[in-house]
């Protein structure tokens, strides 16, 4: 009686059940390690300088437009859907550019000499997508290579192209999307401090000395072995937690109630992060360019204030 065929392992050899379980355990270990690194990166105790910035909250409290929990929830939601989308996209794009520099092919590009995907072992001729998805001709999505809901990185194979820009290009592009001089100054100050903290922990690549904060976040994420989707999630998370902490201090709010506000915003943070991750491999001109005019005005007003608790 012929034994049932077993799935192939590395090198075309048959993989035993123990080998398959071992491979799954290795992947699980890598995922847990990434999550552990991500937790360190977004920990409020990381000396990245974020505690010195209110991100417009102090100016809003001063002009009377932010007085309680309902106001802070609306403020954070507006910030998330404007500046948050841009920050998540540029953090992911920076991480993407550093993980897959222009001199190498990103993971998921099929090997024409073998006809298979070196990362997945799939055969493009059989209708599979070398990025790990499905054949576009059969209704698949050629843009996404991983399902975020299943732990995949939606930016891992965006457009199946090489990174379109350098970190310096991305920093310049983000500068053009930040019309407020006060906002630019605060972003670069936070970026410089974050780089210093990041380099103390991980091998962060060389780049601008004082990049915008999302650029620095992408650089540190790449140095810590994270993926573009992780960088986007960190950016979206920090977009609301920093101002929420500032509001708690300025208004004397109940920290438990503020935590409940952040919990209600969790889905919005996840959606913003996913959009940012999906933008990671786009050309510079196609990256999000949403603006928050009120945030710009608050930043300029705060810079001119005689008495300030926060730097921004």
C-alpha positions as CSV (number, residue, x, y, z in Angstrom):
1,X,0.0,0.0,0.0
2,X,1.5,3.3,-1.1
3,X,2.0,5.8,1.9
4,X,0.3,9.2,1.4
5,X,2.4,11.9,-0.1
6,X,3.8,14.4,2.3
7,X,4.3,18.1,1.6
8,X,7.7,19.1,0.4
9,X,10.2,20.9,2.6
10,X,13.3,22.9,1.9
11,X,15.3,21.8,-1.1
12,X,12.3,19.8,-2.5
13,X,12.7,17.1,0.2
14,X,9.7,15.7,2.0
15,X,9.0,17.4,5.3
16,X,8.0,15.3,8.3
17,X,5.4,16.4,10.7
18,X,8.1,17.3,13.2
19,X,9.9,19.5,10.7
20,X,6.7,21.3,9.8
21,X,5.9,21.9,13.4
22,X,9.5,23.1,13.9
23,X,9.1,25.6,11.0
24,X,5.8,26.9,12.4
25,X,7.5,27.3,15.8
26,X,10.3,29.3,14.3
27,X,7.8,31.6,12.5
28,X,5.9,32.0,15.8
29,X,9.1,32.8,17.7
30,X,9.9,35.5,15.1
31,X,6.5,37.0,15.4
32,X,6.7,37.1,19.2
33,X,10.1,38.7,19.0
34,X,8.8,41.4,16.6
35,X,5.9,42.1,18.9
36,X,8.2,42.4,21.9
37,X,10.4,44.9,20.0
38,X,7.3,46.8,19.0
39,X,6.2,47.1,22.6
40,X,9.5,48.5,23.6
41,X,9.4,51.0,20.7
42,X,6.0,52.4,21.7
43,X,6.5,52.2,25.5
44,X,6.0,55.6,27.0
45,X,9.1,55.0,29.2
46,X,11.4,55.0,26.1
47,X,13.4,58.2,26.4
48,X,12.4,59.5,23.0
49,X,11.3,63.0,24.1
50,X,7.6,62.6,23.4
51,X,6.7,63.6,27.0
52,X,7.8,67.1,26.3
53,X,5.3,67.6,23.4
54,X,1.5,68.0,23.7
55,X,1.0,68.0,19.9
56,X,-1.4,71.0,20.0
57,X,-3.3,70.0,23.1
58,X,-1.9,72.8,25.3
59,X,-2.8,75.4,22.8
60,X,-6.3,74.0,22.5
61,X,-6.7,74.0,26.2
62,X,-5.5,77.6,26.3
63,X,-8.1,78.8,23.8
64,X,-10.9,76.9,25.5
65,X,-11.7,74.5,22.7
66,X,-10.6,71.5,24.6
67,X,-12.1,71.2,28.1
68,X,-12.9,67.6,28.8
69,X,-13.1,63.9,27.7
70,X,-15.5,64.5,24.8
71,X,-13.3,67.2,23.4
72,X,-10.1,65.1,23.7
73,X,-11.7,62.2,22.0
74,X,-12.8,64.4,19.0
75,X,-9.3,66.0,19.0
76,X,-7.6,62.6,18.8
77,X,-9.9,61.3,16.2
78,X,-9.3,64.3,13.9
79,X,-5.5,64.0,14.5
80,X,-5.6,60.3,13.7
81,X,-7.4,60.8,10.4
82,X,-5.2,63.7,9.2
83,X,-1.7,63.8,10.5
84,X,-1.9,60.2,11.6
85,X,-2.4,58.8,8.1
86,X,0.6,60.8,6.8
87,X,2.8,59.7,9.8
88,X,1.9,56.0,9.4
89,X,2.6,56.0,5.7
90,X,5.9,57.7,6.0
91,X,7.1,55.6,8.9
92,X,6.1,52.5,6.9
93,X,7.7,53.8,3.7
94,X,11.0,54.5,5.5
95,X,11.1,51.1,7.1
96,X,10.3,49.6,3.7
97,X,13.1,51.5,2.0
98,X,15.7,50.3,4.6
99,X,14.6,46.7,4.7
100,X,14.6,46.4,0.9
101,X,17.2,48.9,-0.5
102,X,17.2,49.5,-4.2
103,X,20.2,47.2,-4.7
104,X,18.2,44.1,-3.7
105,X,14.9,42.5,-4.6
106,X,12.2,42.6,-1.9
107,X,11.1,39.3,-0.5
108,X,8.5,37.6,-2.6
109,X,10.0,38.3,-6.0
110,X,10.1,35.1,-8.1
111,X,13.4,33.7,-9.2
112,X,13.3,33.6,-13.0
113,X,16.0,31.0,-13.1
114,X,14.0,28.5,-11.0
115,X,10.4,29.5,-11.7
116,X,9.6,29.6,-8.0
117,X,9.4,32.0,-5.2
118,X,12.6,31.5,-3.0
119,X,10.7,32.6,0.0
120,X,7.5,30.5,-0.5
121,X,8.4,27.7,-2.9
122,X,5.4,28.5,-5.1
123,X,5.2,28.2,-8.8
124,X,4.0,31.3,-10.6
125,X,3.0,29.1,-13.6
126,X,0.4,27.4,-11.4
127,X,-1.5,30.6,-10.7
128,X,0.1,31.7,-7.4
129,X,1.4,35.2,-6.8
130,X,5.1,35.3,-6.1
131,X,4.5,37.8,-3.4
132,X,2.4,35.3,-1.5
133,X,-1.0,36.3,-2.7
134,X,-3.1,35.1,-5.7
135,X,-3.0,35.4,-9.4
136,X,-4.5,38.9,-10.4
137,X,-6.0,37.2,-13.5
138,X,-8.0,35.0,-11.1
139,X,-9.3,37.8,-9.0
140,X,-6.4,38.2,-6.6
141,X,-5.0,41.5,-5.4
142,X,-1.5,42.2,-6.8
143,X,-0.9,45.0,-4.3
144,X,-1.1,43.1,-1.1
145,X,1.2,40.3,-0.2
146,X,0.0,39.5,3.3
147,X,-3.3,39.6,5.2
148,X,-2.8,41.8,8.3
149,X,-5.6,39.9,10.0
150,X,-3.4,36.8,9.8
151,X,-0.2,38.4,10.8
152,X,1.0,39.2,7.3
153,X,2.7,42.5,6.3
154,X,0.4,44.3,3.8
155,X,3.4,46.4,2.7
156,X,5.8,43.5,2.2
157,X,5.2,43.4,-1.6
158,X,3.3,46.6,-2.4
159,X,3.2,46.9,-6.2
160,X,6.0,44.2,-6.2
161,X,8.5,47.0,-6.9
162,X,11.7,48.1,-5.3
163,X,11.6,51.0,-2.9
164,X,11.1,54.2,-4.9
165,X,13.1,56.6,-2.7
166,X,15.8,57.0,-0.1
167,X,15.3,58.0,3.5
168,X,16.5,61.5,2.6
169,X,14.0,61.7,-0.2
170,X,11.2,60.7,2.2
171,X,12.3,63.2,4.8
172,X,12.2,66.0,2.2
173,X,8.8,64.9,0.9
174,X,7.4,64.9,4.5
175,X,8.8,68.3,5.0
176,X,6.8,69.5,2.0
177,X,3.7,68.1,3.6
178,X,4.3,70.0,6.9
179,X,3.5,73.7,6.1
180,X,3.8,74.9,9.7
181,X,7.3,75.9,10.7
182,X,6.5,75.1,14.3
183,X,5.3,71.6,13.4
184,X,8.4,71.0,11.4
185,X,10.6,72.1,14.2
186,X,8.8,69.9,16.8
187,X,8.8,66.9,14.5
188,X,12.5,67.1,13.8
189,X,13.3,67.6,17.5
190,X,11.3,64.5,18.4
191,X,13.0,62.6,15.5
192,X,16.5,63.5,16.7
193,X,15.7,62.3,20.2
194,X,14.1,59.1,19.0
195,X,17.1,58.3,16.9
196,X,19.4,58.7,19.9
197,X,17.3,56.4,22.0
198,X,16.9,53.9,19.1
199,X,20.6,53.7,18.4
200,X,21.2,52.9,22.0
201,X,19.1,49.8,21.6
202,X,19.3,48.7,18.0
203,X,21.6,48.9,14.9
204,X,19.8,51.9,13.2
205,X,21.0,52.8,9.7
206,X,22.7,56.1,9.0
207,X,20.5,58.9,7.8
208,X,19.5,62.5,8.4
209,X,20.8,63.8,11.7
210,X,17.4,65.2,12.7
211,X,14.7,63.7,10.5
212,X,11.0,64.1,11.0
213,X,9.6,61.9,13.7
214,X,7.8,59.4,11.4
215,X,11.1,59.0,9.4
216,X,13.0,58.4,12.6
217,X,10.4,55.9,13.7
218,X,10.7,54.0,10.4
219,X,14.5,54.0,10.7
220,X,14.4,52.7,14.3
221,X,11.8,50.1,13.4
222,X,13.9,48.8,10.6
223,X,17.0,48.7,12.9
224,X,14.9,46.7,15.4
225,X,13.9,44.1,12.8
226,X,10.4,45.2,12.5
227,X,8.2,45.3,9.3
228,X,6.7,48.4,7.6
229,X,3.3,47.4,9.1
230,X,4.8,47.5,12.5
231,X,6.2,51.0,11.9
232,X,2.8,52.2,10.7
233,X,1.1,50.8,13.8
234,X,3.7,52.4,16.1
235,X,3.1,55.8,14.3
236,X,-0.7,55.6,14.6
237,X,-0.5,54.5,18.2
238,X,1.8,57.4,19.2
239,X,-0.3,59.8,17.3
240,X,-3.0,59.5,20.0
241,X,-1.3,58.4,23.2
242,X,1.1,61.3,23.4
243,X,-1.6,64.0,23.2
244,X,-3.9,61.9,25.5
245,X,-1.2,61.9,28.2
246,X,-0.7,65.7,27.8
247,X,-4.4,66.3,28.2
248,X,-4.5,64.2,31.3
249,X,-1.8,66.4,32.8
250,X,-3.1,69.8,31.6
251,X,-6.8,69.2,32.5
252,X,-6.4,66.9,35.5
253,X,-8.5,64.3,33.8
254,X,-9.1,60.8,35.3
255,X,-6.4,58.6,33.8
256,X,-8.8,55.6,33.8
257,X,-11.3,57.6,31.7
258,X,-8.6,58.7,29.3
259,X,-7.6,55.1,28.9
260,X,-11.2,54.2,28.0
261,X,-11.1,56.9,25.3
262,X,-7.9,55.3,23.8
263,X,-9.6,51.9,23.9
264,X,-12.5,53.3,21.9
265,X,-10.0,54.6,19.3
266,X,-8.3,51.3,18.9
267,X,-10.1,50.3,15.7
268,X,-9.3,53.7,14.2
269,X,-5.6,53.3,15.1
270,X,-5.6,49.9,13.4
271,X,-7.3,51.2,10.3
272,X,-4.9,54.2,10.1
273,X,-1.9,51.8,10.5
274,X,-3.2,49.5,7.8
275,X,-3.6,52.4,5.3
276,X,-0.1,53.5,6.1
277,X,1.3,50.1,5.6
278,X,-0.5,49.7,2.3
279,X,1.1,53.0,1.1
280,X,4.7,51.9,2.0
281,X,5.9,51.0,-1.5
282,X,4.1,53.8,-3.4
283,X,5.9,56.5,-5.4
284,X,6.6,59.7,-3.4
285,X,3.9,61.6,-5.2
286,X,1.3,59.0,-4.3
287,X,2.0,58.9,-0.5
288,X,-0.8,60.5,1.6
289,X,-0.8,64.3,1.9
290,X,-3.7,64.9,4.3
291,X,-3.5,68.2,6.3
292,X,-4.8,69.3,9.6
293,X,-5.1,73.0,9.4
294,X,-6.2,73.4,12.9
295,X,-3.2,71.5,14.1
296,X,-1.0,73.8,12.2
297,X,-2.7,76.9,13.6
298,X,-2.5,75.5,17.2
299,X,1.3,74.8,16.7
300,X,2.0,78.3,15.5
301,X,-0.1,79.9,18.3
302,X,1.6,77.7,21.0
303,X,5.1,78.7,19.7
304,X,4.2,82.4,20.3
305,X,2.7,81.8,23.8
306,X,4.5,83.6,26.7
307,X,3.9,80.7,29.2
308,X,4.2,77.0,28.1
309,X,4.4,73.7,29.8
310,X,5.2,71.7,26.7
311,X,7.6,72.4,23.8
312,X,4.8,71.9,21.3
